[in-house]
Amino acid sequence: MKAILVTGAAGFIGSHLCEYYLRQGYQVVGMDNYLTGRVDNIEHLQQHYKSDFFFVELDVSKPWPYIENFHIQNLKYVFHFASPASVKNYQKYPLETMWVNSTGLSHAIKFADEHKARLIFASTSEIYGTPLSSPQKESDWGNVNSFGARSCYDEAKRFGESLIYTSNKFNNTSHGVVRIFNTYGPRMNAEDDRVVNSFVNLAAQAQDLMVFGDGKQTRSFCYIDDLINGITKYAGSELTQPVNLGNDSEITILELAELVITITGSKSKIVFNSLPEDDPPQRRPDLSLAYSQLGYTPSVSLTDGLKRFIGTK
Ligand SMILES: NC(=O)c1ccc[n+]([C@@H]2O[C@H](COP(=O)([O-])OP(=O)(O)OC[C@H]3O[C@@H](n4cnc5c(N)ncnc54)[C@H](O)[C@@H]3O)[C@@H](O)[C@H]2O)c1
């Protein structure tokens, strides 16, 4: 029986990754310190997969306890997904964000190397910063403010990518990097203030939907099932270079607000507020590498994904 380890297992994406591999018959070790994750996200896994799912409550930025304690044999992948991910959370926990994507990542790499496992690091579209061209290609080096409110996240992820590159080069390993664009779906934390979740929740209560600036900034939203498909395809490949994953259909935030109101039939109004510091004007992944190397294309449209998501509320 093969095993995987997921850091950030009690979070949104981590819990879906655990579930995917448990369904495939893997043993799964999940680690989390519940900084931004929730017990609710993994309780069903603990109940349904009693003998195959092991949970370790741990701050992965601190030294890891002895590996024997984790009951792991035949470890295939380590997914390093622990990190605050929303603007609200990484600005609330800026130092924790920097440590988990550097020290925490180095612990995860060491653990993977000891087990001869392949590590996949969750990077982000935020490494592109304020893009100089669109859609964002993996070959773009990014235009990032290293000394600002978002730099704790953007630069920590950039450091993480560099750590993977350097470890591979000098330790002869084949760890990989996925650059994740905005993803939504069940188990997102309502407290995160991530835009899709926040609009859906406000619309359900007929409260105003707040749009920053003139709402013309664009984003591309990926449904969680598509993202998990992309991550697992990447893990199963031999790629070590970063690959964009997400959905390349672009929409303005204003259009998103209107779409959520239409789908929910809500009486909510749209209100405007000033743009936050370093808010990126455009986000759209170039997915040609994901397509050519992994055969990845997203299959869930925003309208269908929103309907599915709203149906789970
Ligand atoms: N959701 C997205 O749209 C998106 C986009 C780009 C990148 N990502 C990346 O994907 C990963 C997962 O994001 P998410 O949306 O599931 O976020 P999330 O906040 O729902 O999950 C992150 C999990 O990591 C845990 N965690 C944080 N610091 C920890 C530490 N020191 N030790 C142990 N656990 C810790 C949190 O408690 C949480 O359960 C993150 O690395 C994030 O940067 C997500």
The ligand as an SDF file (V2000), in Angstrom:
LIG
                    3D

 44 48  0  0  0  0  0  0  0  0999 V2000
   -7.1770   28.4800   -2.5750 N   0  0  0  0  0  0  0  0  0  0  0  0
   -6.5360   29.1340   -3.5100 C   0  0  0  0  0  0  0  0  0  0  0  0
   -7.1790   29.7380   -4.3820 O   0  0  0  0  0  0  0  0  0  0  0  0
   -5.0250   29.1260   -3.5850 C   0  0  0  0  0  0  0  0  0  0  0  0
   -4.4100   29.8510   -4.6120 C   0  0  0  0  0  0  0  0  0  0  0  0
   -3.0210   29.8400   -4.6900 C   0  0  0  0  0  0  0  0  0  0  0  0
   -2.2570   29.0850   -3.8110 C   0  0  0  0  0  0  0  0  0  0  0  0
   -2.8920   28.3940   -2.8120 N   0  0  0  0  0  0  0  0  0  0  0  0
   -2.0200   27.6440   -1.8760 C   0  0  0  0  0  0  0  0  0  0  0  0
   -2.5780   26.3820   -1.5970 O   0  0  0  0  0  0  0  0  0  0  0  0
   -2.3320   26.0080   -0.2340 C   0  0  0  0  0  0  0  0  0  0  0  0
   -3.6360   25.6810    0.4590 C   0  0  0  0  0  0  0  0  0  0  0  0
   -4.5050   26.8090    0.4120 O   0  0  0  0  0  0  0  0  0  0  0  0
   -5.9880   26.7470    0.9540 P   0  0  0  0  0  0  0  0  0  0  0  0
   -6.8090   27.5860    0.0640 O   0  0  0  0  0  0  0  0  0  0  0  0
   -6.3780   25.3290    1.1770 O   0  0  0  0  0  0  0  0  0  0  0  0
   -5.8170   27.5080    2.3450 O   0  0  0  0  0  0  0  0  0  0  0  0
   -6.3810   27.1210    3.8070 P   0  0  0  0  0  0  0  0  0  0  0  0
   -6.0970   28.2860    4.6720 O   0  0  0  0  0  0  0  0  0  0  0  0
   -7.7810   26.6560    3.6870 O   0  0  0  0  0  0  0  0  0  0  0  0
   -5.4750   25.8760    4.1800 O   0  0  0  0  0  0  0  0  0  0  0  0
   -4.1520   26.0180    4.6260 C   0  0  0  0  0  0  0  0  0  0  0  0
   -3.9550   25.0590    5.8010 C   0  0  0  0  0  0  0  0  0  0  0  0
   -2.6000   25.1660    6.2520 O   0  0  0  0  0  0  0  0  0  0  0  0
   -2.6210   25.0940    7.6820 C   0  0  0  0  0  0  0  0  0  0  0  0
   -1.3840   25.6890    8.2000 N   0  0  0  0  0  0  0  0  0  0  0  0
   -0.9420   26.9670    8.0580 C   0  0  0  0  0  0  0  0  0  0  0  0
    0.2280   27.1260    8.6660 N   0  0  0  0  0  0  0  0  0  0  0  0
    0.5490   25.9290    9.2230 C   0  0  0  0  0  0  0  0  0  0  0  0
    1.6520   25.4330    9.9720 C   0  0  0  0  0  0  0  0  0  0  0  0
    2.6840   26.2330   10.3060 N   0  0  0  0  0  0  0  0  0  0  0  0
    1.6500   24.1430   10.3710 N   0  0  0  0  0  0  0  0  0  0  0  0
    0.6390   23.3210   10.0330 C   0  0  0  0  0  0  0  0  0  0  0  0
   -0.4380   23.7150    9.3050 N   0  0  0  0  0  0  0  0  0  0  0  0
   -0.4720   25.0040    8.9060 C   0  0  0  0  0  0  0  0  0  0  0  0
   -3.8680   25.8620    8.0620 C   0  0  0  0  0  0  0  0  0  0  0  0
   -4.3120   25.6060    9.3700 O   0  0  0  0  0  0  0  0  0  0  0  0
   -4.8460   25.3850    6.9900 C   0  0  0  0  0  0  0  0  0  0  0  0
   -5.5350   24.2260    7.4010 O   0  0  0  0  0  0  0  0  0  0  0  0
   -1.5850   27.1950    0.4020 C   0  0  0  0  0  0  0  0  0  0  0  0
   -0.1980   26.9180    0.3680 O   0  0  0  0  0  0  0  0  0  0  0  0
   -1.9150   28.3470   -0.5190 C   0  0  0  0  0  0  0  0  0  0  0  0
   -0.9000   29.3250   -0.5200 O   0  0  0  0  0  0  0  0  0  0  0  0
   -4.2500   28.4130   -2.6760 C   0  0  0  0  0  0  0  0  0  0  0  0
  1  2  1  0
  2  3  2  0
  2  4  1  0
  4  5  1  0
  4 44  2  0
  5  6  2  0
  6  7  1  0
  7  8  2  0
  8  9  1  0
  8 44  1  0
  9 10  1  0
  9 42  1  0
 10 11  1  0
 11 12  1  0
 11 40  1  0
 12 13  1  0
 13 14  1  0
 14 15  2  0
 14 16  1  0
 14 17  1  0
 17 18  1  0
 18 19  2  0
 18 20  1  0
 18 21  1  0
 21 22  1  0
 22 23  1  0
 23 24  1  0
 23 38  1  0
 24 25  1  0
 25 26  1  0
 25 36  1  0
 26 27  1  0
 26 35  1  0
 27 28  2  0
 28 29  1  0
 29 30  1  0
 29 35  2  0
 30 31  1  0
 30 32  2  0
 32 33  1  0
 33 34  2  0
 34 35  1  0
 36 37  1  0
 36 38  1  0
 38 39  1  0
 40 41  1  0
 40 42  1  0
 42 43  1  0
M  CHG  2   8   1  16  -1
M  END
$$$$
